[in-house]
Amino acid sequence: MKAISPDGNDIIGTLEVIEGVARADVTLAKNGRLKVEFLGETDVDWNTQVTKTEKAERLFVCSQHKVWREDQVKRATQARRQKR
């Protein structure tokens, strides 16, 4: 059975964290602050990809792009299964 959120929406994946470097021109302004002008591209290091967790539970994303903890998804899916 396809996993669902407590709102009844399909789970489409896990929430991931990936490190990257946003390319930018960085200069020192006259006032001593760094000025950052982003160039619109990011170098992503896919080897750093990890699933985000909260309270030691994986986080899942539904079709409405809401984030749910693993126990919430399990309970909602089990409740739907019992109704069938």
PDB file of N, CA, C and O in Angstrom, chain B, residues numbered from 101:
ATOM      1  N   MET B 101       0.838  -1.179   0.000  1.00  0.00           N
ATOM      2  CA  MET B 101       0.000   0.000   0.000  1.00  0.00           C
ATOM      3  C   MET B 101       0.883   1.242   0.000  1.00  0.00           C
ATOM      4  O   MET B 101       1.857   1.335   0.747  1.00  0.00           O
ATOM      5  N   LYS B 102       0.521   2.183  -0.848  1.00  0.00           N
ATOM      6  CA  LYS B 102       1.272   3.446  -0.946  1.00  0.00           C
ATOM      7  C   LYS B 102       1.114   4.219   0.354  1.00  0.00           C
ATOM      8  O   LYS B 102       0.011   4.324   0.890  1.00  0.00           O
ATOM      9  N   ALA B 103       2.214   4.760   0.858  1.00  0.00           N
ATOM     10  CA  ALA B 103       2.186   5.541   2.094  1.00  0.00           C
ATOM     11  C   ALA B 103       1.488   6.879   1.847  1.00  0.00           C
ATOM     12  O   ALA B 103       1.613   7.478   0.779  1.00  0.00           O
ATOM     13  N   ILE B 104       0.746   7.331   2.868  1.00  0.00           N
ATOM     14  CA  ILE B 104       0.048   8.611   2.778  1.00  0.00           C
ATOM     15  C   ILE B 104       0.356   9.465   4.007  1.00  0.00           C
ATOM     16  O   ILE B 104       0.828   8.974   5.032  1.00  0.00           O
ATOM     17  N   SER B 105       0.076  10.747   3.865  1.00  0.00           N
ATOM     18  CA  SER B 105       0.249  11.689   4.980  1.00  0.00           C
ATOM     19  C   SER B 105      -1.015  11.688   5.831  1.00  0.00           C
ATOM     20  O   SER B 105      -2.040  11.151   5.411  1.00  0.00           O
ATOM     21  N   PRO B 106      -0.957  12.279   7.015  1.00  0.00           N
ATOM     22  CA  PRO B 106      -2.168  12.411   7.832  1.00  0.00           C
ATOM     23  C   PRO B 106      -3.282  13.202   7.133  1.00  0.00           C
ATOM     24  O   PRO B 106      -4.451  13.077   7.497  1.00  0.00           O
ATOM     25  N   ASP B 107      -2.925  14.007   6.141  1.00  0.00           N
ATOM     26  CA  ASP B 107      -3.926  14.746   5.359  1.00  0.00           C
ATOM     27  C   ASP B 107      -4.496  13.917   4.218  1.00  0.00           C
ATOM     28  O   ASP B 107      -5.396  14.370   3.512  1.00  0.00           O
ATOM     29  N   GLY B 108      -3.972  12.693   4.031  1.00  0.00           N
ATOM     30  CA  GLY B 108      -4.470  11.817   2.981  1.00  0.00           C
ATOM     31  C   GLY B 108      -3.766  11.952   1.643  1.00  0.00           C
ATOM     32  O   GLY B 108      -4.220  11.386   0.648  1.00  0.00           O
ATOM     33  N   ASN B 109      -2.665  12.692   1.600  1.00  0.00           N
ATOM     34  CA  ASN B 109      -1.918  12.896   0.358  1.00  0.00           C
ATOM     35  C   ASN B 109      -0.801  11.869   0.230  1.00  0.00           C
ATOM     36  O   ASN B 109      -0.224  11.435   1.226  1.00  0.00           O
ATOM     37  N   ASP B 110      -0.501  11.482  -1.024  1.00  0.00           N
ATOM     38  CA  ASP B 110       0.579  10.522  -1.271  1.00  0.00           C
ATOM     39  C   ASP B 110       1.914  11.062  -0.793  1.00  0.00           C
ATOM     40  O   ASP B 110       2.208  12.249  -0.935  1.00  0.00           O
ATOM     41  N   ILE B 111       2.718  10.173  -0.225  1.00  0.00           N
ATOM     42  CA  ILE B 111       4.095  10.515   0.122  1.00  0.00           C
ATOM     43  C   ILE B 111       4.917  10.386  -1.149  1.00  0.00           C
ATOM     44  O   ILE B 111       4.878   9.352  -1.815  1.00  0.00           O
ATOM     45  N   ILE B 112       5.666  11.437  -1.487  1.00  0.00           N
ATOM     46  CA  ILE B 112       6.427  11.444  -2.739  1.00  0.00           C
ATOM     47  C   ILE B 112       7.931  11.273  -2.530  1.00  0.00           C
ATOM     48  O   ILE B 112       8.671  11.094  -3.497  1.00  0.00           O
ATOM     49  N   GLY B 113       8.394  11.327  -1.270  1.00  0.00           N
ATOM     50  CA  GLY B 113       9.828  11.144  -1.034  1.00  0.00           C
ATOM     51  C   GLY B 113      10.235  11.556   0.357  1.00  0.00           C
ATOM     52  O   GLY B 113       9.401  11.822   1.222  1.00  0.00           O
ATOM     53  N   THR B 114      11.549  11.604   0.555  1.00  0.00           N
ATOM     54  CA  THR B 114      12.109  12.018   1.836  1.00  0.00           C
ATOM     55  C   THR B 114      12.681  13.418   1.705  1.00  0.00           C
ATOM     56  O   THR B 114      13.039  13.857   0.612  1.00  0.00           O
ATOM     57  N   LEU B 115      12.764  14.113   2.834  1.00  0.00           N
ATOM     58  CA  LEU B 115      13.383  15.437   2.854  1.00  0.00           C
ATOM     59  C   LEU B 115      14.890  15.236   2.961  1.00  0.00           C
ATOM     60  O   LEU B 115      15.366  14.585   3.890  1.00  0.00           O
ATOM     61  N   GLU B 116      15.638  15.790   2.017  1.00  0.00           N
ATOM     62  CA  GLU B 116      17.076  15.579   1.930  1.00  0.00           C
ATOM     63  C   GLU B 116      17.852  16.860   2.190  1.00  0.00           C
ATOM     64  O   GLU B 116      17.358  17.963   1.954  1.00  0.00           O
ATOM     65  N   VAL B 117      19.067  16.696   2.678  1.00  0.00           N
ATOM     66  CA  VAL B 117      20.003  17.803   2.866  1.00  0.00           C
ATOM     67  C   VAL B 117      21.239  17.488   2.025  1.00  0.00           C
ATOM     68  O   VAL B 117      21.802  16.396   2.100  1.00  0.00           O
ATOM     69  N   ILE B 118      21.643  18.470   1.226  1.00  0.00           N
ATOM     70  CA  ILE B 118      22.793  18.297   0.342  1.00  0.00           C
ATOM     71  C   ILE B 118      23.657  19.555   0.435  1.00  0.00           C
ATOM     72  O   ILE B 118      23.149  20.673   0.346  1.00  0.00           O
ATOM     73  N   GLU B 119      24.969  19.364   0.615  1.00  0.00           N
ATOM     74  CA  GLU B 119      25.870  20.508   0.657  1.00  0.00           C
ATOM     75  C   GLU B 119      26.172  20.988  -0.746  1.00  0.00           C
ATOM     76  O   GLU B 119      26.206  20.199  -1.691  1.00  0.00           O
ATOM     77  N   GLY B 120      26.393  22.292  -0.879  1.00  0.00           N
ATOM     78  CA  GLY B 120      26.735  22.861  -2.168  1.00  0.00           C
ATOM     79  C   GLY B 120      27.437  24.193  -1.989  1.00  0.00           C
ATOM     80  O   GLY B 120      27.432  24.778  -0.905  1.00  0.00           O
ATOM     81  N   VAL B 121      28.038  24.659  -3.066  1.00  0.00           N
ATOM     82  CA  VAL B 121      28.705  25.959  -3.066  1.00  0.00           C
ATOM     83  C   VAL B 121      27.990  26.860  -4.064  1.00  0.00           C
ATOM     84  O   VAL B 121      27.991  26.593  -5.266  1.00  0.00           O
ATOM     85  N   ALA B 122      27.379  27.931  -3.560  1.00  0.00           N
ATOM     86  CA  ALA B 122      26.734  28.910  -4.436  1.00  0.00           C
ATOM     87  C   ALA B 122      27.830  29.787  -5.031  1.00  0.00           C
ATOM     88  O   ALA B 122      28.534  30.489  -4.306  1.00  0.00           O
ATOM     89  N   ARG B 123      27.971  29.743  -6.344  1.00  0.00           N
ATOM     90  CA  ARG B 123      28.992  30.543  -7.021  1.00  0.00           C
ATOM     91  C   ARG B 123      28.661  32.026  -6.875  1.00  0.00           C
ATOM     92  O   ARG B 123      27.512  32.434  -7.044  1.00  0.00           O
ATOM     93  N   ALA B 124      29.682  32.830  -6.559  1.00  0.00           N
ATOM     94  CA  ALA B 124      29.459  34.259  -6.327  1.00  0.00           C
ATOM     95  C   ALA B 124      30.737  35.042  -6.561  1.00  0.00           C
ATOM     96  O   ALA B 124      31.844  34.516  -6.444  1.00  0.00           O
ATOM     97  N   ASP B 125      30.556  36.305  -6.894  1.00  0.00           N
ATOM     98  CA  ASP B 125      31.656  37.258  -6.883  1.00  0.00           C
ATOM     99  C   ASP B 125      31.641  37.900  -5.501  1.00  0.00           C
ATOM    100  O   ASP B 125      30.649  38.511  -5.105  1.00  0.00           O
ATOM    101  N   VAL B 126      32.734  37.760  -4.777  1.00  0.00           N
ATOM    102  CA  VAL B 126      32.810  38.296  -3.415  1.00  0.00           C
ATOM    103  C   VAL B 126      33.905  39.352  -3.384  1.00  0.00           C
ATOM    104  O   VAL B 126      35.058  39.085  -3.724  1.00  0.00           O
ATOM    105  N   THR B 127      33.523  40.552  -2.971  1.00  0.00           N
ATOM    106  CA  THR B 127      34.476  41.661  -2.902  1.00  0.00           C
ATOM    107  C   THR B 127      34.376  42.326  -1.541  1.00  0.00           C
ATOM    108  O   THR B 127      33.378  42.191  -0.835  1.00  0.00           O
ATOM    109  N   LEU B 128      35.428  43.045  -1.190  1.00  0.00           N
ATOM    110  CA  LEU B 128      35.437  43.799   0.058  1.00  0.00           C
ATOM    111  C   LEU B 128      35.038  45.239  -0.248  1.00  0.00           C
ATOM    112  O   LEU B 128      35.720  45.936  -0.999  1.00  0.00           O
ATOM    113  N   ALA B 129      33.935  45.673   0.337  1.00  0.00           N
ATOM    114  CA  ALA B 129      33.443  47.034   0.108  1.00  0.00           C
ATOM    115  C   ALA B 129      34.259  48.033   0.923  1.00  0.00           C
ATOM    116  O   ALA B 129      35.003  47.657   1.829  1.00  0.00           O
ATOM    117  N   LYS B 130      34.107  49.308   0.583  1.00  0.00           N
ATOM    118  CA  LYS B 130      34.834  50.366   1.292  1.00  0.00           C
ATOM    119  C   LYS B 130      34.481  50.418   2.768  1.00  0.00           C
ATOM    120  O   LYS B 130      35.300  50.832   3.588  1.00  0.00           O
ATOM    121  N   ASN B 131      33.267  50.000   3.115  1.00  0.00           N
ATOM    122  CA  ASN B 131      32.838  50.028   4.515  1.00  0.00           C
ATOM    123  C   ASN B 131      33.358  48.827   5.311  1.00  0.00           C
ATOM    124  O   ASN B 131      33.055  48.687   6.496  1.00  0.00           O
ATOM    125  N   GLY B 132      34.143  47.962   4.656  1.00  0.00           N
ATOM    126  CA  GLY B 132      34.742  46.826   5.343  1.00  0.00           C
ATOM    127  C   GLY B 132      33.894  45.563   5.337  1.00  0.00           C
ATOM    128  O   GLY B 132      34.307  44.535   5.873  1.00  0.00           O
ATOM    129  N   ARG B 133      32.722  45.633   4.739  1.00  0.00           N
ATOM    130  CA  ARG B 133      31.851  44.449   4.676  1.00  0.00           C
ATOM    131  C   ARG B 133      32.089  43.709   3.368  1.00  0.00           C
ATOM    132  O   ARG B 133      32.484  44.300   2.363  1.00  0.00           O
ATOM    133  N   LEU B 134      31.842  42.414   3.401  1.00  0.00           N
ATOM    134  CA  LEU B 134      31.938  41.628   2.180  1.00  0.00           C
ATOM    135  C   LEU B 134      30.657  41.793   1.365  1.00  0.00           C
ATOM    136  O   LEU B 134      29.548  41.682   1.889  1.00  0.00           O
ATOM    137  N   LYS B 135      30.833  42.055   0.095  1.00  0.00           N
ATOM    138  CA  LYS B 135      29.695  42.178  -0.814  1.00  0.00           C
ATOM    139  C   LYS B 135      29.644  40.884  -1.624  1.00  0.00           C
ATOM    140  O   LYS B 135      30.641  40.472  -2.217  1.00  0.00           O
ATOM    141  N   VAL B 136      28.479  40.254  -1.641  1.00  0.00           N
ATOM    142  CA  VAL B 136      28.306  38.984  -2.338  1.00  0.00           C
ATOM    143  C   VAL B 136      27.294  39.164  -3.458  1.00  0.00           C
ATOM    144  O   VAL B 136      26.144  39.532  -3.218  1.00  0.00           O
ATOM    145  N   GLU B 137      27.737  38.898  -4.699  1.00  0.00           N
ATOM    146  CA  GLU B 137      26.838  38.933  -5.842  1.00  0.00           C
ATOM    147  C   GLU B 137      26.764  37.513  -6.403  1.00  0.00           C
ATOM    148  O   GLU B 137      27.700  37.021  -7.032  1.00  0.00           O
ATOM    149  N   PHE B 138      25.614  36.868  -6.152  1.00  0.00           N
ATOM    150  CA  PHE B 138      25.454  35.479  -6.575  1.00  0.00           C
ATOM    151  C   PHE B 138      25.356  35.384  -8.086  1.00  0.00           C
ATOM    152  O   PHE B 138      24.747  36.235  -8.734  1.00  0.00           O
ATOM    153  N   LEU B 139      25.967  34.332  -8.648  1.00  0.00           N
ATOM    154  CA  LEU B 139      26.058  34.167 -10.094  1.00  0.00           C
ATOM    155  C   LEU B 139      24.969  33.251 -10.667  1.00  0.00           C
ATOM    156  O   LEU B 139      24.908  33.042 -11.879  1.00  0.00           O
ATOM    157  N   GLY B 140      24.112  32.708  -9.797  1.00  0.00           N
ATOM    158  CA  GLY B 140      22.990  31.905 -10.275  1.00  0.00           C
ATOM    159  C   GLY B 140      23.285  30.439 -10.527  1.00  0.00           C
ATOM    160  O   GLY B 140      22.529  29.763 -11.225  1.00  0.00           O
ATOM    161  N   GLU B 141      24.373  29.943  -9.968  1.00  0.00           N
ATOM    162  CA  GLU B 141      24.670  28.520 -10.137  1.00  0.00           C
ATOM    163  C   GLU B 141      25.275  27.991  -8.848  1.00  0.00           C
ATOM    164  O   GLU B 141      25.979  28.709  -8.138  1.00  0.00           O
ATOM    165  N   THR B 142      24.993  26.727  -8.552  1.00  0.00           N
ATOM    166  CA  THR B 142      25.491  26.084  -7.346  1.00  0.00           C
ATOM    167  C   THR B 142      26.137  24.764  -7.712  1.00  0.00           C
ATOM    168  O   THR B 142      25.562  23.968  -8.454  1.00  0.00           O
ATOM    169  N   ASP B 143      27.331  24.532  -7.193  1.00  0.00           N
ATOM    170  CA  ASP B 143      27.995  23.234  -7.352  1.00  0.00           C
ATOM    171  C   ASP B 143      27.533  22.352  -6.194  1.00  0.00           C
ATOM    172  O   ASP B 143      27.810  22.645  -5.031  1.00  0.00           O
ATOM    173  N   VAL B 144      26.827  21.268  -6.523  1.00  0.00           N
ATOM    174  CA  VAL B 144      26.266  20.378  -5.509  1.00  0.00           C
ATOM    175  C   VAL B 144      27.190  19.182  -5.308  1.00  0.00           C
ATOM    176  O   VAL B 144      27.659  18.580  -6.274  1.00  0.00           O
ATOM    177  N   ASP B 145      27.446  18.845  -4.051  1.00  0.00           N
ATOM    178  CA  ASP B 145      28.241  17.663  -3.712  1.00  0.00           C
ATOM    179  C   ASP B 145      27.263  16.544  -3.337  1.00  0.00           C
ATOM    180  O   ASP B 145      26.851  16.427  -2.183  1.00  0.00           O
ATOM    181  N   TRP B 146      26.903  15.731  -4.322  1.00  0.00           N
ATOM    182  CA  TRP B 146      25.904  14.676  -4.109  1.00  0.00           C
ATOM    183  C   TRP B 146      26.369  13.634  -3.101  1.00  0.00           C
ATOM    184  O   TRP B 146      25.543  12.900  -2.560  1.00  0.00           O
ATOM    185  N   ASN B 147      27.662  13.550  -2.835  1.00  0.00           N
ATOM    186  CA  ASN B 147      28.163  12.579  -1.858  1.00  0.00           C
ATOM    187  C   ASN B 147      27.808  12.964  -0.427  1.00  0.00           C
ATOM    188  O   ASN B 147      28.014  12.173   0.494  1.00  0.00           O
ATOM    189  N   THR B 148      27.278  14.168  -0.229  1.00  0.00           N
ATOM    190  CA  THR B 148      26.903  14.600   1.119  1.00  0.00           C
ATOM    191  C   THR B 148      25.415  14.416   1.393  1.00  0.00           C
ATOM    192  O   THR B 148      24.945  14.774   2.473  1.00  0.00           O
ATOM    193  N   GLN B 149      24.666  13.870   0.446  1.00  0.00           N
ATOM    194  CA  GLN B 149      23.212  13.754   0.572  1.00  0.00           C
ATOM    195  C   GLN B 149      22.824  12.834   1.731  1.00  0.00           C
ATOM    196  O   GLN B 149      23.261  11.686   1.809  1.00  0.00           O
ATOM    197  N   VAL B 150      21.990  13.368   2.629  1.00  0.00           N
ATOM    198  CA  VAL B 150      21.468  12.587   3.754  1.00  0.00           C
ATOM    199  C   VAL B 150      19.996  12.935   3.954  1.00  0.00           C
ATOM    200  O   VAL B 150      19.559  14.050   3.669  1.00  0.00           O
ATOM    201  N   THR B 151      19.243  11.954   4.450  1.00  0.00           N
ATOM    202  CA  THR B 151      17.839  12.190   4.762  1.00  0.00           C
ATOM    203  C   THR B 151      17.753  12.947   6.074  1.00  0.00           C
ATOM    204  O   THR B 151      18.382  12.568   7.062  1.00  0.00           O
ATOM    205  N   LYS B 152      16.974  14.015   6.080  1.00  0.00           N
ATOM    206  CA  LYS B 152      16.809  14.837   7.277  1.00  0.00           C
ATOM    207  C   LYS B 152      15.943  14.082   8.282  1.00  0.00           C
ATOM    208  O   LYS B 152      15.005  13.377   7.911  1.00  0.00           O
ATOM    209  N   THR B 153      16.278  14.245   9.562  1.00  0.00           N
ATOM    210  CA  THR B 153      15.522  13.592  10.631  1.00  0.00           C
ATOM    211  C   THR B 153      15.102  14.614  11.673  1.00  0.00           C
ATOM    212  O   THR B 153      15.655  15.710  11.764  1.00  0.00           O
ATOM    213  N   GLU B 154      14.105  14.217  12.457  1.00  0.00           N
ATOM    214  CA  GLU B 154      13.639  15.015  13.591  1.00  0.00           C
ATOM    215  C   GLU B 154      13.243  14.039  14.679  1.00  0.00           C
ATOM    216  O   GLU B 154      12.449  13.128  14.444  1.00  0.00           O
ATOM    217  N   LYS B 155      13.789  14.223  15.856  1.00  0.00           N
ATOM    218  CA  LYS B 155      13.526  13.306  16.974  1.00  0.00           C
ATOM    219  C   LYS B 155      13.848  11.862  16.570  1.00  0.00           C
ATOM    220  O   LYS B 155      13.107  10.939  16.909  1.00  0.00           O
ATOM    221  N   ALA B 156      14.947  11.675  15.851  1.00  0.00           N
ATOM    222  CA  ALA B 156      15.451  10.369  15.401  1.00  0.00           C
ATOM    223  C   ALA B 156      14.515   9.686  14.410  1.00  0.00           C
ATOM    224  O   ALA B 156      14.609   8.474  14.219  1.00  0.00           O
ATOM    225  N   GLU B 157      13.625  10.427  13.781  1.00  0.00           N
ATOM    226  CA  GLU B 157      12.731   9.865  12.772  1.00  0.00           C
ATOM    227  C   GLU B 157      12.998  10.523  11.425  1.00  0.00           C
ATOM    228  O   GLU B 157      13.246  11.726  11.347  1.00  0.00           O
ATOM    229  N   ARG B 158      12.943   9.707  10.349  1.00  0.00           N
ATOM    230  CA  ARG B 158      13.090  10.269   9.008  1.00  0.00           C
ATOM    231  C   ARG B 158      11.914  11.194   8.712  1.00  0.00           C
ATOM    232  O   ARG B 158      10.809  11.004   9.221  1.00  0.00           O
ATOM    233  N   LEU B 159      12.178  12.202   7.877  1.00  0.00           N
ATOM    234  CA  LEU B 159      11.132  13.138   7.469  1.00  0.00           C
ATOM    235  C   LEU B 159      10.727  12.843   6.028  1.00  0.00           C
ATOM    236  O   LEU B 159      11.570  12.655   5.151  1.00  0.00           O
ATOM    237  N   PHE B 160       9.405  12.808   5.808  1.00  0.00           N
ATOM    238  CA  PHE B 160       8.841  12.497   4.498  1.00  0.00           C
ATOM    239  C   PHE B 160       8.069  13.692   3.972  1.00  0.00           C
ATOM    240  O   PHE B 160       7.583  14.516   4.746  1.00  0.00           O
ATOM    241  N   VAL B 161       7.957  13.786   2.643  1.00  0.00           N
ATOM    242  CA  VAL B 161       7.281  14.900   1.983  1.00  0.00           C
ATOM    243  C   VAL B 161       6.088  14.337   1.203  1.00  0.00           C
ATOM    244  O   VAL B 161       6.209  13.341   0.489  1.00  0.00           O
ATOM    245  N   CYS B 162       4.926  15.002   1.356  1.00  0.00           N
ATOM    246  CA  CYS B 162       3.738  14.563   0.631  1.00  0.00           C
ATOM    247  C   CYS B 162       3.581  15.358  -0.664  1.00  0.00           C
ATOM    248  O   CYS B 162       4.347  16.284  -0.932  1.00  0.00           O
ATOM    249  N   SER B 163       2.590  14.990  -1.452  1.00  0.00           N
ATOM    250  CA  SER B 163       2.355  15.623  -2.752  1.00  0.00           C
ATOM    251  C   SER B 163       2.016  17.105  -2.639  1.00  0.00           C
ATOM    252  O   SER B 163       2.078  17.835  -3.628  1.00  0.00           O
ATOM    253  N   GLN B 164       1.659  17.552  -1.435  1.00  0.00           N
ATOM    254  CA  GLN B 164       1.393  18.975  -1.205  1.00  0.00           C
ATOM    255  C   GLN B 164       2.620  19.685  -0.629  1.00  0.00           C
ATOM    256  O   GLN B 164       2.545  20.835  -0.197  1.00  0.00           O
ATOM    257  N   HIS B 165       3.750  18.973  -0.634  1.00  0.00           N
ATOM    258  CA  HIS B 165       5.051  19.485  -0.167  1.00  0.00           C
ATOM    259  C   HIS B 165       5.052  19.839   1.316  1.00  0.00           C
ATOM    260  O   HIS B 165       5.794  20.721   1.750  1.00  0.00           O
ATOM    261  N   LYS B 166       4.223  19.152   2.086  1.00  0.00           N
ATOM    262  CA  LYS B 166       4.265  19.277   3.542  1.00  0.00           C
ATOM    263  C   LYS B 166       5.172  18.175   4.074  1.00  0.00           C
ATOM    264  O   LYS B 166       5.263  17.096   3.488  1.00  0.00           O
ATOM    265  N   VAL B 167       5.838  18.452   5.182  1.00  0.00           N
ATOM    266  CA  VAL B 167       6.801  17.523   5.776  1.00  0.00           C
ATOM    267  C   VAL B 167       6.161  16.815   6.962  1.00  0.00           C
ATOM    268  O   VAL B 167       5.501  17.432   7.797  1.00  0.00           O
ATOM    269  N   TRP B 168       6.376  15.493   7.014  1.00  0.00           N
ATOM    270  CA  TRP B 168       5.791  14.657   8.062  1.00  0.00           C
ATOM    271  C   TRP B 168       6.852  13.733   8.637  1.00  0.00           C
ATOM    272  O   TRP B 168       7.715  13.238   7.911  1.00  0.00           O
ATOM    273  N   ARG B 169       6.786  13.498   9.963  1.00  0.00           N
ATOM    274  CA  ARG B 169       7.673  12.532  10.603  1.00  0.00           C
ATOM    275  C   ARG B 169       7.221  11.111  10.263  1.00  0.00           C
ATOM    276  O   ARG B 169       6.058  10.871   9.941  1.00  0.00           O
ATOM    277  N   GLU B 170       8.164  10.187  10.343  1.00  0.00           N
ATOM    278  CA  GLU B 170       7.912   8.795   9.974  1.00  0.00           C
ATOM    279  C   GLU B 170       6.737   8.192  10.747  1.00  0.00           C
ATOM    280  O   GLU B 170       5.911   7.493  10.160  1.00  0.00           O
ATOM    281  N   ASP B 171       6.650   8.453  12.053  1.00  0.00           N
ATOM    282  CA  ASP B 171       5.547   7.870  12.831  1.00  0.00           C
ATOM    283  C   ASP B 171       4.187   8.390  12.361  1.00  0.00           C
ATOM    284  O   ASP B 171       3.200   7.656  12.404  1.00  0.00           O
ATOM    285  N   GLN B 172       4.124   9.653  11.912  1.00  0.00           N
ATOM    286  CA  GLN B 172       2.875  10.213  11.415  1.00  0.00           C
ATOM    287  C   GLN B 172       2.449   9.517  10.123  1.00  0.00           C
ATOM    288  O   GLN B 172       1.268   9.229   9.930  1.00  0.00           O
ATOM    289  N   VAL B 173       3.408   9.249   9.244  1.00  0.00           N
ATOM    290  CA  VAL B 173       3.115   8.575   7.972  1.00  0.00           C
ATOM    291  C   VAL B 173       2.662   7.140   8.238  1.00  0.00           C
ATOM    292  O   VAL B 173       1.695   6.671   7.638  1.00  0.00           O
ATOM    293  N   LYS B 174       3.355   6.451   9.130  1.00  0.00           N
ATOM    294  CA  LYS B 174       2.986   5.070   9.456  1.00  0.00           C
ATOM    295  C   LYS B 174       1.562   4.997   9.996  1.00  0.00           C
ATOM    296  O   LYS B 174       0.768   4.167   9.552  1.00  0.00           O
ATOM    297  N   ARG B 175       1.238   5.867  10.955  1.00  0.00           N
ATOM    298  CA  ARG B 175      -0.106   5.844  11.552  1.00  0.00           C
ATOM    299  C   ARG B 175      -1.188   6.135  10.516  1.00  0.00           C
ATOM    300  O   ARG B 175      -2.218   5.461  10.491  1.00  0.00           O
ATOM    301  N   ALA B 176      -0.963   7.131   9.662  1.00  0.00           N
ATOM    302  CA  ALA B 176      -1.958   7.495   8.653  1.00  0.00           C
ATOM    303  C   ALA B 176      -2.159   6.363   7.651  1.00  0.00           C
ATOM    304  O   ALA B 176      -3.288   6.074   7.256  1.00  0.00           O
ATOM    305  N   THR B 177      -1.068   5.724   7.242  1.00  0.00           N
ATOM    306  CA  THR B 177      -1.156   4.635   6.270  1.00  0.00           C
ATOM    307  C   THR B 177      -1.836   3.416   6.888  1.00  0.00           C
ATOM    308  O   THR B 177      -2.658   2.768   6.240  1.00  0.00           O
ATOM    309  N   GLN B 178      -1.498   3.105   8.135  1.00  0.00           N
ATOM    310  CA  GLN B 178      -2.138   1.971   8.810  1.00  0.00           C
ATOM    311  C   GLN B 178      -3.628   2.217   9.013  1.00  0.00           C
ATOM    312  O   GLN B 178      -4.427   1.292   8.867  1.00  0.00           O
ATOM    313  N   ALA B 179      -4.015   3.434   9.344  1.00  0.00           N
ATOM    314  CA  ALA B 179      -5.431   3.766   9.535  1.00  0.00           C
ATOM    315  C   ALA B 179      -6.190   3.603   8.221  1.00  0.00           C
ATOM    316  O   ALA B 179      -7.317   3.106   8.217  1.00  0.00           O
ATOM    317  N   ARG B 180      -5.589   4.012   7.115  1.00  0.00           N
ATOM    318  CA  ARG B 180      -6.242   3.861   5.797  1.00  0.00           C
ATOM    319  C   ARG B 180      -6.406   2.375   5.473  1.00  0.00           C
ATOM    320  O   ARG B 180      -7.441   1.951   4.960  1.00  0.00           O
ATOM    321  N   ARG B 181      -5.373   1.596   5.779  1.00  0.00           N
ATOM    322  CA  ARG B 181      -5.406   0.155   5.502  1.00  0.00           C
ATOM    323  C   ARG B 181      -6.545  -0.509   6.269  1.00  0.00           C
ATOM    324  O   ARG B 181      -7.224  -1.384   5.732  1.00  0.00           O
ATOM    325  N   GLN B 182      -6.758  -0.104   7.511  1.00  0.00           N
ATOM    326  CA  GLN B 182      -7.800  -0.716   8.352  1.00  0.00           C
ATOM    327  C   GLN B 182      -9.202  -0.379   7.846  1.00  0.00           C
ATOM    328  O   GLN B 182     -10.137  -1.143   8.086  1.00  0.00           O
ATOM    329  N   LYS B 183      -9.366   0.742   7.155  1.00  0.00           N
ATOM    330  CA  LYS B 183     -10.674   1.134   6.627  1.00  0.00           C
ATOM    331  C   LYS B 183     -11.079   0.312   5.412  1.00  0.00           C
ATOM    332  O   LYS B 183     -12.257   0.264   5.057  1.00  0.00           O
ATOM    333  N   ARG B 184     -10.108  -0.334   4.773  1.00  0.00           N
ATOM    334  CA  ARG B 184     -10.399  -1.098   3.553  1.00  0.00           C
ATOM    335  C   ARG B 184     -10.943  -2.450   3.858  1.00  0.00           C
ATOM    336  O   ARG B 184     -11.238  -3.218   2.943  1.00  0.00           O
TER     337      ARG B 184
END
